[in-house]
Amino acid sequence: MWRILEHRDVEKTCYQLPKTVVKKYELWKDIVFRHGTEKLREFPGFHDEKLMGQRRGQRSSRLNVQYRVIYAVERDTVTVLVLEITPHDY
């Protein structure tokens, strides 16, 4: 089992998001908690990918056409750090 840590602003952001995005985020968290981030690649809808540039070392998963969850993985402690849920503008 993986541990998921969310940035303090993620909970606040979820109140402003459409319900469908929040449901998809909850599904994303469930998959990561049970199976880890490697399992996300089996679901093409999440389009999980590593990021480059200023966000090197972070990953992105789609929650819908507009919104992405940005996260980083710490393998030595089996922890996923959810940094933000943001509209796609990077």
N, C-alpha and C positions, 0 to 999 in steps of 0.2 A: 504494500500500500504506500502511496505517495502522500506527502504532506503538501498542502496548497496554502501559501501565504498570499494574502491580497494586500495591496497598498491601501492605505486608509481612505483614499479618494474613490476606490472602486465601488464600495457600498453606496456612497452618495451618488455616484454616476448611475448606478443601476436604477435608482428611483426615477431618473429622467429618461431612461431608455424605453423604447417600445416593448411591450410584453413579450412579443415573439423573440426579440433579441435576448431578453433576460432568460427565457426558457431555453434557448439554444446555449447560452452561457452556462446554465445549470447542467445541461447535458454534457457540455465540454468538461466541466469540473468533475462530473461523475466518471467519465471515461478516464480522465487523467488520474483521479484518485485511485481507481481500481487497477488500471493497466499501465499507467505512465504515458509519457508523451509520444512514445514510439507507435502506440496504437492509433493515434490521430491520423497517421499517414494512410491507414486503411479506409478512412472515410473521406472520399474526394470532396464532399461538401465543405469540409473545414479548410481545405487547401492550405495545410500547414507548411510554412516555409521559414527558412532562416533569413534574417535581415542583414543588410550591409550598411556601410557608411557609419554615421553616428550611432546607429543602433546595432552595430556589430556585436555578436554574442547573445542577441535576443532573437526570439522567434515570434511569428504572427500566425494566427488562425482566424479564418473568416467566421463571423457569426451571421452575417447576411451580406448582401451586396455592398452595403455601406460600412458596417461596423466590423472592427477587428479587435481581438484580444491580443495584447502584447505581453509576452512573458519571457522569463529567463529560467534556465534549469541549473540547479546545483546538484550534480551527480553524486558528489561525495556524501551528501546528507539526504539524498532522495527527496529534494524539495523543489517545488515549482513556485516561483515568485511572480504573481500576476501584477504587472506594473500599471496597466491601464486598459480601459476599453474605450476606443476612440473611433470617430469617423475616419474613413480611409483618406488621409491627406498627406501621407509621407512619400 
